Amino acid sequence: MDDTIQYIDNFLYLKSLEITDEEKSTLISTRDNLIDTKNQIDIFTNFLSIDNAKIEIYVIPINIGIALNNTFVTQDEDYIGCVPIKLSDDSDIDLGILQTKSKTLPNGVTNIFDFVDHNPNISQGTYEKGDEWNVDKPLKIDTKVYMIGYNYGKRLADTHDGIKAQLTEGIISQESDGSKVLYSIPSLPGSSGSPIINEWGNLVAINYAGIKETQNFNFGILSKHLHKLLNQ
Protein backbone atom coordinates (compact mmCIF):
# COMPACT_ATOMS: atom_id res chain seq x y z
CA MET A 1 0.00 0.00 0.00
CA ASP A 2 2.85 2.39 0.80
CA ASP A 3 4.39 1.63 -2.61
CA THR A 4 1.10 2.45 -4.36
CA ILE A 5 0.75 5.75 -2.49
CA GLN A 6 4.35 6.66 -3.34
CA TYR A 7 3.78 5.70 -7.00
CA ILE A 8 0.75 8.02 -7.21
CA ASP A 9 2.71 10.85 -5.57
CA ASN A 10 5.59 10.37 -8.03
CA PHE A 11 3.19 10.24 -10.98
CA LEU A 12 1.44 13.45 -9.89
CA TYR A 13 4.80 15.17 -9.46
CA LEU A 14 6.17 14.08 -12.84
CA LYS A 15 3.00 14.20 -14.95
CA SER A 16 0.95 16.98 -13.37
CA LEU A 17 1.13 19.07 -16.53
CA GLU A 18 0.19 16.18 -18.85
CA ILE A 19 -3.06 15.06 -17.25
CA THR A 20 -6.45 16.72 -16.97
CA ASP A 21 -7.83 18.25 -13.80
CA GLU A 22 -10.39 15.44 -13.63
CA GLU A 23 -7.67 12.76 -13.82
CA LYS A 24 -5.60 14.62 -11.23
CA SER A 25 -8.61 14.80 -8.92
CA THR A 26 -9.25 11.06 -9.33
CA LEU A 27 -5.66 10.19 -8.51
CA ILE A 28 -5.64 12.46 -5.45
CA SER A 29 -8.90 10.93 -4.25
CA THR A 30 -7.51 7.41 -4.74
CA ARG A 31 -4.36 8.32 -2.83
CA ASP A 32 -6.37 9.87 0.02
CA ASN A 33 -8.56 6.77 0.25
CA LEU A 34 -5.49 4.54 0.42
CA ILE A 35 -3.97 6.70 3.14
CA ASP A 36 -7.25 6.61 5.06
CA THR A 37 -7.44 2.82 4.73
CA LYS A 38 -3.84 2.48 5.89
CA ASN A 39 -4.51 4.69 8.89
CA GLN A 40 -7.58 2.65 9.82
CA ILE A 41 -5.56 -0.57 9.61
CA ASP A 42 -2.89 0.95 11.85
CA ILE A 43 -5.52 2.02 14.38
CA PHE A 44 -7.12 -1.43 14.53
CA THR A 45 -3.83 -3.29 14.66
CA ASN A 46 -2.56 -1.07 17.47
CA PHE A 47 -5.83 -1.45 19.37
CA LEU A 48 -5.91 -5.22 18.94
CA SER A 49 -2.13 -5.64 19.34
CA ILE A 50 -1.90 -7.37 15.95
CA ASP A 51 1.41 -7.56 14.10
CA ASN A 52 0.85 -5.29 11.08
CA ALA A 53 3.47 -7.22 9.10
CA LYS A 54 1.26 -10.33 9.20
CA ILE A 55 -1.78 -8.68 7.63
CA GLU A 56 -2.42 -9.66 4.02
CA ILE A 57 -4.70 -7.72 1.68
CA TYR A 58 -6.39 -9.57 -1.15
CA VAL A 59 -8.01 -8.20 -4.30
CA ILE A 60 -11.10 -10.21 -5.22
CA PRO A 61 -12.24 -9.62 -8.81
CA ILE A 62 -15.99 -9.31 -9.30
CA ASN A 63 -16.10 -9.18 -13.08
CA ILE A 64 -13.39 -10.03 -15.60
CA GLY A 65 -13.77 -9.44 -19.30
CA ILE A 66 -11.80 -9.02 -22.49
CA ALA A 67 -12.41 -6.87 -25.55
CA LEU A 68 -11.30 -7.76 -29.04
CA ASN A 69 -9.08 -5.49 -31.08
CA ASN A 70 -10.87 -3.46 -33.74
CA THR A 71 -14.25 -3.63 -31.96
CA PHE A 72 -16.32 -0.90 -30.36
CA VAL A 73 -16.38 -0.87 -26.57
CA THR A 74 -18.87 1.60 -25.16
CA GLN A 75 -20.44 -0.34 -22.26
CA ASP A 76 -19.68 -3.22 -19.90
CA GLU A 77 -21.73 -5.62 -22.04
CA ASP A 78 -19.21 -5.19 -24.88
CA TYR A 79 -16.63 -7.17 -22.91
CA ILE A 80 -16.48 -10.96 -23.23
CA GLY A 81 -16.85 -12.55 -19.80
CA CYS A 82 -13.92 -14.58 -18.46
CA VAL A 83 -12.99 -16.52 -15.36
CA PRO A 84 -9.52 -17.21 -13.90
CA ILE A 85 -8.74 -20.92 -14.14
CA LYS A 86 -5.09 -21.07 -13.10
CA LEU A 87 -2.80 -18.94 -10.96
CA SER A 88 0.91 -19.42 -10.34
CA ASP A 89 1.66 -20.46 -6.78
CA ASP A 90 5.17 -19.00 -7.08
CA SER A 91 5.33 -15.48 -5.61
CA ASP A 92 8.05 -14.58 -8.15
CA ILE A 93 5.88 -15.59 -11.12
CA ASP A 94 3.06 -13.07 -11.52
CA LEU A 95 0.95 -15.08 -13.94
CA GLY A 96 -2.62 -16.24 -14.27
CA ILE A 97 -4.69 -17.82 -17.03
CA LEU A 98 -8.16 -16.64 -18.02
CA GLN A 99 -10.75 -18.61 -19.95
CA THR A 100 -13.85 -17.27 -21.65
CA LYS A 101 -17.03 -18.29 -19.86
CA SER A 102 -18.21 -20.00 -23.04
CA LYS A 103 -14.93 -21.99 -23.18
CA THR A 104 -14.65 -21.11 -26.86
CA LEU A 105 -12.61 -18.59 -28.82
CA PRO A 106 -14.58 -15.60 -30.15
CA ASN A 107 -15.40 -15.63 -33.86
CA GLY A 108 -12.60 -14.22 -35.95
CA VAL A 109 -9.79 -15.29 -33.61
CA THR A 110 -7.60 -17.57 -35.70
CA ASN A 111 -4.04 -16.75 -34.61
CA ILE A 112 -2.83 -17.91 -31.22
CA PHE A 113 0.59 -18.04 -29.60
CA ASP A 114 2.24 -21.42 -29.26
CA PHE A 115 5.69 -22.54 -28.20
CA VAL A 116 7.03 -23.60 -31.60
CA ASP A 117 9.83 -21.61 -33.24
CA HIS A 118 8.36 -19.71 -36.20
CA ASN A 119 11.70 -18.59 -37.64
CA PRO A 120 11.32 -19.52 -41.35
CA ASN A 121 15.06 -20.14 -41.56
CA ILE A 122 14.54 -23.18 -39.31
CA SER A 123 12.22 -24.97 -41.75
CA GLN A 124 14.35 -23.86 -44.71
CA GLY A 125 17.55 -25.06 -43.06
CA THR A 126 19.25 -21.70 -43.56
CA TYR A 127 19.54 -20.63 -39.93
CA GLU A 128 22.88 -20.11 -38.22
CA LYS A 129 23.80 -22.12 -35.16
CA GLY A 130 22.40 -20.46 -32.07
CA ASP A 131 19.57 -18.69 -33.90
CA GLU A 132 16.94 -21.25 -32.97
CA TRP A 133 14.56 -20.36 -30.13
CA ASN A 134 12.76 -22.32 -27.45
CA VAL A 135 11.15 -21.38 -24.16
CA ASP A 136 14.03 -22.75 -22.08
CA LYS A 137 16.78 -20.98 -24.00
CA PRO A 138 18.13 -17.75 -22.41
CA LEU A 139 17.35 -14.56 -24.30
CA LYS A 140 20.39 -12.77 -25.66
CA ILE A 141 21.07 -9.17 -24.69
CA ASP A 142 20.32 -6.79 -27.57
CA THR A 143 17.66 -9.12 -29.02
CA LYS A 144 14.95 -6.97 -30.61
CA VAL A 145 11.54 -7.52 -29.05
CA TYR A 146 8.05 -6.08 -29.51
CA MET A 147 5.04 -5.58 -27.29
CA ILE A 148 1.43 -5.75 -28.46
CA GLY A 149 -0.79 -4.10 -25.90
CA TYR A 150 -3.09 -1.38 -24.69
CA ASN A 151 -1.02 1.28 -22.96
CA TYR A 152 -3.30 3.26 -20.66
CA GLY A 153 -6.09 0.85 -21.50
CA LYS A 154 -9.12 2.13 -23.37
CA ARG A 155 -8.03 5.75 -23.02
CA LEU A 156 -5.37 5.41 -25.74
CA ALA A 157 -6.89 2.41 -27.52
CA ASP A 158 -10.19 4.09 -28.33
CA THR A 159 -10.47 5.43 -31.89
CA HIS A 160 -13.30 6.34 -34.26
CA ASP A 161 -12.93 2.85 -35.75
CA GLY A 162 -12.99 0.99 -32.42
CA ILE A 163 -10.23 0.03 -30.02
CA LYS A 164 -6.78 -0.41 -31.54
CA ALA A 165 -3.77 -2.13 -29.98
CA GLN A 166 -0.34 -0.49 -30.03
CA LEU A 167 2.92 -2.04 -31.17
CA THR A 168 6.05 -0.82 -29.38
CA GLU A 169 9.60 -2.13 -29.63
CA GLY A 170 12.86 -2.30 -27.74
CA ILE A 171 15.69 -4.68 -26.93
CA ILE A 172 16.52 -7.16 -24.18
CA SER A 173 18.53 -5.02 -21.76
CA GLN A 174 19.69 -7.45 -19.10
CA GLU A 175 20.41 -11.13 -18.64
CA SER A 176 17.39 -12.87 -17.18
CA ASP A 177 17.36 -14.21 -13.63
CA GLY A 178 15.31 -17.19 -14.78
CA SER A 179 11.98 -15.67 -13.74
CA LYS A 180 11.77 -12.28 -15.42
CA VAL A 181 13.61 -10.34 -18.12
CA LEU A 182 14.26 -6.60 -18.52
CA TYR A 183 13.73 -4.84 -21.84
CA SER A 184 13.72 -1.27 -23.12
CA ILE A 185 10.13 -1.28 -24.39
CA PRO A 186 8.30 1.81 -23.13
CA SER A 187 4.89 1.14 -21.60
CA LEU A 188 2.20 2.79 -19.52
CA PRO A 189 -0.22 1.41 -16.91
CA GLY A 190 -2.72 -0.93 -18.54
CA SER A 191 -0.19 -2.94 -20.52
CA SER A 192 0.26 -5.72 -17.96
CA GLY A 193 -0.35 -9.09 -19.58
CA SER A 194 0.74 -7.87 -23.00
CA PRO A 195 2.69 -10.41 -25.10
CA ILE A 196 6.37 -9.73 -25.75
CA ILE A 197 7.47 -11.33 -29.01
CA ASN A 198 10.66 -11.59 -31.04
CA GLU A 199 11.02 -10.76 -34.73
CA TRP A 200 9.49 -14.10 -35.76
CA GLY A 201 6.41 -13.75 -33.59
CA ASN A 202 7.59 -16.18 -30.92
CA LEU A 203 6.19 -15.40 -27.47
CA VAL A 204 9.24 -14.74 -25.27
CA ALA A 205 7.66 -13.02 -22.23
CA ILE A 206 4.52 -11.52 -20.72
CA ASN A 207 4.74 -7.87 -19.65
CA TYR A 208 3.99 -7.42 -15.97
CA ALA A 209 5.88 -4.61 -14.23
CA GLY A 210 7.61 -1.31 -14.81
CA ILE A 211 10.24 0.70 -12.99
CA LYS A 212 9.17 3.73 -11.00
CA GLU A 213 9.94 7.16 -12.46
CA THR A 214 10.56 5.81 -15.96
CA GLN A 215 8.46 4.32 -18.74
CA ASN A 216 11.37 3.06 -20.79
CA PHE A 217 12.35 -0.08 -18.90
CA ASN A 218 9.91 -2.85 -18.08
CA PHE A 219 9.90 -6.46 -16.94
CA GLY A 220 8.28 -9.52 -18.44
CA ILE A 221 7.75 -12.99 -17.01
CA LEU A 222 9.53 -15.49 -19.24
CA SER A 223 7.17 -17.47 -21.47
CA LYS A 224 8.54 -20.77 -20.18
CA HIS A 225 6.60 -20.18 -16.96
CA LEU A 226 3.37 -19.76 -18.92
CA HIS A 227 4.18 -22.97 -20.78
CA LYS A 228 4.67 -24.71 -17.45
CA LEU A 229 1.43 -23.30 -16.01
CA LEU A 230 -0.54 -24.41 -19.07
CA ASN A 231 0.81 -27.95 -18.75
CA GLN A 232 0.09 -28.31 -15.05
Number of C-alpha atoms within 10 A of each C-alpha: 12 9 9 12 18 13 15 15 15 14 16 17 11 12 12 13 10 10 10 11 11 9 13 17 11 12 17 16 12 15 19 13 13 16 15 12 13 13 12 12 15 15 12 12 15 12 9 9 9 13 10 12 7 7 10 6 7 6 5 6 8 6 9 15 16 13 15 17 14 14 15 17 16 11 7 11 9 14 16 15 17 17 17 13 10 14 13 15 11 8 7 10 17 20 19 15 14 15 17 17 14 11 9 8 11 11 6 7 8 7 6 5 10 11 15 11 17 17 17 11 13 14 10 8 8 9 13 9 6 7 9 13 19 15 20 13 11 15 19 13 14 14 13 17 23 22 24 17 24 25 21 13 16 17 11 14 17 18 13 7 9 15 21 19 18 13 12 16 17 17 18 21 20 15 15 19 10 12 16 23 22 23 27 21 24 16 23 17 13 16 21 19 19 18 22 25 20 20 12 12 16 22 26 27 27 25 28 20 20 22 11 13 12 13 14 14 20 23 23 25 26 25 23 19 21 23 14 11 16 11 7 7
